[in-house]
Amino acid sequence: MVIDPGRAFGTGAHPTTRLCLDLLQAVEPTSLLDVGCGSGVLSIAAAKLGFSPVSATDLDDVALETTRANASVNHVDVDVVEILPRAELAVMNIALEVVEGMLPKLPVERAITSGYLDRDEPQVDGWRHVERRARDGWAADLLEFRT
Ligand SMILES: C[S@@+](CC[C@H](N)C(=O)[O-])C[C@H]1O[C@@H](n2cnc3c(N)ncnc32)[C@H](O)[C@@H]1O
């Protein structure tokens, strides 16, 4: 994989990105929505792992452009979107309060979340914890929506 983050976040080296990658490798590849895609590193890795379709979004236009460019360099299909499509799984490496605020609005039933410390865990009504990975004081979780 070739990733030029430019001015966007995401060389792939940060522990939270690596923890998300660990969990992406632990689940069956499905459709994926990458929220807060930054450089596109998670979308591109997921596409190479067989996730399809992969959609990516970010509130930063630089991140959207960087994700498009990095997907092209890596010869993978990543749909850079502003309106979020339904997907089976989301990945969100952002921050605890953003994860907790966005999770109820996402059109997905499972999510890999990170961007917070090992002492923290998202608490969102209807979402239950399935699995956790931790490294260097950071954590990532696999969460599932249960009615
Ligand atoms: C820590 S970076 C993660 C980048 C990449 N996914 C990775 O794992 O390396 C978080 C990204 O989330 C974006 N972001 C922050 N708040 C957001 C929001 N409310 N909606 C969408 N993207 C957001 C930021 O612009 C930034 O690109």
The ligand as an ORCA input file, in Angstrom:
! r2SCAN-3c Opt
* xyz 0 1
  C      -7.747     10.670     13.530
  S      -8.152     11.071     11.869
  C      -8.342      9.405     11.210
  C      -7.898      9.280      9.775
  C      -7.874      7.838      9.252
  N      -9.201      7.258      9.271
  C      -6.917      6.978     10.053
  O      -7.382      6.070     10.773
  O      -5.701      7.196      9.980
  C      -9.828     11.633     12.077
  C     -10.471     12.187     10.814
  O     -11.853     12.421     11.118
  C     -12.277     13.624     10.524
  N     -13.447     14.078     11.277
  C     -13.496     14.669     12.485
  N     -14.771     14.894     12.860
  C     -15.566     14.422     11.859
  C     -16.975     14.359     11.645
  N     -17.837     14.837     12.538
  N     -17.430     13.796     10.501
  C     -16.567     13.311      9.570
  N     -15.220     13.350      9.713
  C     -14.721     13.893     10.845
  C     -11.039     14.528     10.565
  O     -11.116     15.533      9.572
  C      -9.906     13.521     10.319
  O      -9.603     13.405      8.939
*
